[in-house]
């Protein structure tokens, strides 16, 4: 894992939540992400496009059992960026929990 790095691009709540859902999975269907994030198709598409343009996610569109399916997954770059951001957040929380100096 890389070192801690606070990434303002990732920190946008919709993107952070999306990456957190993708992190433990290989590929996740668009509809599952939409339902878990409780968002609209257009709002989710906007965030996925931004993450894709930044190289954080890949998108695969295919036909499964006669219906279109869009699946998303973290790229190695996206996974490293998410892990570095999560580590930065953990360090911020840890610092807030320490006793203040007198």
N, C-alpha and C positions, 0 to 999 in steps of 0.2 A: 504494500500500500504506500502511496505517496504521503508526504507530510500534509499537515492541516492547511487548508486554503479556503477562506470564506469567498464564495462565488456569488456575487450579487445577481447574476443571470439565473442561476439555479434557485436562489433564495425566493424568487417570486412564488407565493404560496401554491398556485396551481401547478407550477413546474416541479416544485419540491415534492408535493404530494404524488404527482405522476411518477417521478423518478423513484420515490420510495416504494411504490407499487411494482415497478419494473425490476427493482434491484434483486429480489429473491427468485425471480422467474426467468425462464429462457425467452419465451415469446408470450405476449398477452394480447388477447383480442380487444379491438377497439371498444366493442359494446361492453365488455367486462370493465374496462377502465372507466368508461362513461358512467356506468352504473355505480361502481365503487366510489368514484369521485363526486357523484351526484351533480353532474354538469350537463350542459347541452352538447350536441354533436359539434356545433360550430365552435364553441369555446374550446372543446378538447382538440379539435382539428387545428385551431390556431396555435395552441401550446405545442402540439406534436410537431407542427411545421417549424416552429421556432427552434425546438430542440434538434430536429433533423438538420436544419440549416447550420446549426452550431456543431454538428457532428456528434451529438450526444445519443441519438437514437437512430435506428434503422426501421424502415416501414416496409412491410411485405403485403401486397394486395394479391389475393387469389380467389379462386372459386372453390368452395367446399360444399359438396352435396347440393349443387345447383344454386347456391347463394354466394354472394360476394362476401369476402372476409378480409378485414384489414387487421394485421397483427403488428405489434410494436415490440422492440427489445432494445436494451442498452448496448451501445457499442463499447468496446474496451476503453475508449477515451471517455465516454459518458460514465461508465462504471467508476473509473479512476477519479473523475471530477466529483461525482456524487460522494464517494468514500472520503475524499479530501474535505469536502464541504461538511459532511456529517462529523468528521473528526474536529473540524473547527468549531462547530456548534457544541460538541461535547466539551471542548476546552472552555468555551464561554460559560457554559452551565457549571462546570467544575470550579471556575474562578468565582462565580457568584455564590457558591456554597462554602467557600473558605471563610474562616473567621477574619473579620476586619482587624487591621493593625491599630493599636491604640497609640 
